[in-house]
Amino acid sequence: MPDTSFTDSYILTDAILVAWIGADPRAAAVALKAAAAATQEWYCREATRIIDALPLQGYKLLSSQDRQFPRKYAPSYPLSWSPWGSMVTEDAYGYIYMSSSVPQDVIDACCDEAVSLYDFYSDADKLERQDLIDAGVQSTSLGGQISETFGSSRIDRYHGLHSKKAYQLLEKYIENSVCVR
């Protein structure tokens, strides 16, 4: 079966997503792996959109690039003093960057976010809870037998990401990020 190319995503093909999922035993991962390529592409695009909406440090490597990665940064001291030596490249404007390609941890975060999105959107209870939280509901009860109190949403804690793992992979790129473990 030929690879299906994805557009508008850090995940370029269905083969990359399927290989990343591998033997992941999570139900959402198994289901996304078995889904049609068009469905996989939608979740990868949505994960990319969420990642690109994060408040990131630095700048796009090229102002003409569609996605937020790869990125460049203003050096905090002259490159001649750099502890990275020849590992970084300096552009014509004095910004530094490690690579002109998307970092692997961004690709990994995008895959994990796609799986988490699949899990979220395929669970009616999670969708209903998020709708209640979005509406400002603090607590709810059903017939006096069952009650639930809502705290902040996971999505709020992770800058819009559904996956804690994706957040942990990306937090070094997020401006003023606070470690959430």
SVG drawing of the C-alpha trace seen along z (x, -y; Angstrom):
<svg xmlns="http://www.w3.org/2000/svg" viewBox="-33 -41 68 45">
<polyline fill="none" stroke="black" stroke-width="0.4" points="0.0,0.0 1.5,-3.3 2.1,-6.1 -0.6,-8.8 0.9,-12.3 -0.6,-14.7 -0.8,-18.4 -0.7,-21.1 0.9,-18.8 4.2,-18.1 3.4,-14.4 4.1,-14.1 2.6,-10.7 0.4,-8.1 3.4,-5.7 5.2,-8.1 2.1,-8.1 1.7,-4.4 5.4,-3.7 5.3,-6.2 2.2,-4.4 3.9,-1.0 2.7,1.3 1.2,-1.4 -1.5,0.5 -3.7,-2.6 -7.1,-2.0 -7.1,-5.4 -3.7,-4.7 -4.8,-1.3 -8.0,-2.9 -6.2,-5.8 -3.6,-3.4 -6.5,-1.4 -8.4,-4.4 -8.5,-5.5 -5.7,-7.8 -8.1,-10.8 -9.1,-10.4 -5.5,-10.1 -4.7,-13.2 -7.5,-15.2 -6.2,-14.4 -2.6,-15.2 -3.6,-18.5 -5.6,-19.4 -2.6,-18.4 -0.4,-20.6 -2.8,-23.5 -2.8,-23.3 1.0,-23.1 1.3,-26.1 -1.1,-28.1 1.2,-27.8 3.0,-30.9 6.5,-29.9 9.9,-31.3 11.9,-32.6 10.8,-33.1 10.0,-31.0 13.3,-30.1 11.9,-31.6 9.2,-34.1 7.6,-32.4 7.2,-29.0 3.7,-27.8 4.3,-26.1 5.9,-27.4 8.8,-25.0 11.7,-25.0 12.5,-28.1 15.4,-30.4 16.4,-32.4 18.3,-35.5 21.6,-34.4 22.0,-35.5 25.7,-36.2 28.1,-36.3 28.4,-33.1 32.1,-33.1 31.4,-32.4 28.8,-29.8 28.9,-26.5 27.3,-24.8 30.3,-25.5 29.7,-24.4 26.3,-22.7 24.4,-26.0 24.1,-28.0 23.9,-31.7 21.7,-33.4 22.5,-36.7 20.6,-38.6 22.5,-37.1 19.8,-34.6 20.9,-31.0 19.2,-27.7 20.2,-24.1 18.6,-22.7 16.6,-23.7 14.2,-20.8 11.4,-20.2 12.8,-18.8 12.0,-15.1 10.4,-16.0 7.9,-18.3 7.0,-15.4 6.7,-13.1 4.5,-15.6 2.3,-16.0 1.8,-12.2 1.0,-12.0 -1.4,-14.9 -3.2,-13.3 -3.7,-10.1 -5.0,-12.2 -7.3,-14.1 -8.7,-10.9 -9.3,-9.7 -11.0,-13.0 -13.3,-13.2 -14.3,-9.6 -15.5,-9.8 -18.9,-11.4 -18.4,-11.8 -15.1,-13.7 -16.8,-16.0 -19.7,-16.6 -17.5,-17.4 -15.4,-19.8 -18.6,-21.5 -19.7,-22.0 -16.2,-23.3 -16.3,-25.7 -19.7,-26.9 -18.4,-27.7 -20.1,-24.9 -18.3,-24.3 -20.2,-21.2 -23.2,-19.0 -25.3,-16.3 -27.6,-13.7 -30.7,-12.9 -28.9,-13.5 -27.0,-10.2 -24.1,-11.2 -22.2,-14.5 -19.1,-15.8 -17.0,-18.9 -14.9,-20.3 -11.4,-21.8 -9.5,-23.3 -9.4,-21.4 -6.3,-19.5 -6.5,-21.5 -6.2,-24.7 -3.2,-23.5 -1.3,-22.5 -1.9,-25.6 -4.6,-24.0 -2.8,-20.6 -4.8,-17.5 -1.7,-15.4 0.5,-15.9 3.3,-14.0 3.1,-16.4 3.3,-19.4 6.4,-17.9 8.1,-17.4 7.2,-21.0 7.6,-22.9 11.2,-23.9 9.9,-25.8 7.0,-27.4 7.5,-31.0 7.6,-31.3 6.6,-27.7 6.3,-26.2 7.1,-22.5 3.9,-20.5 4.7,-16.9"/>
</svg>
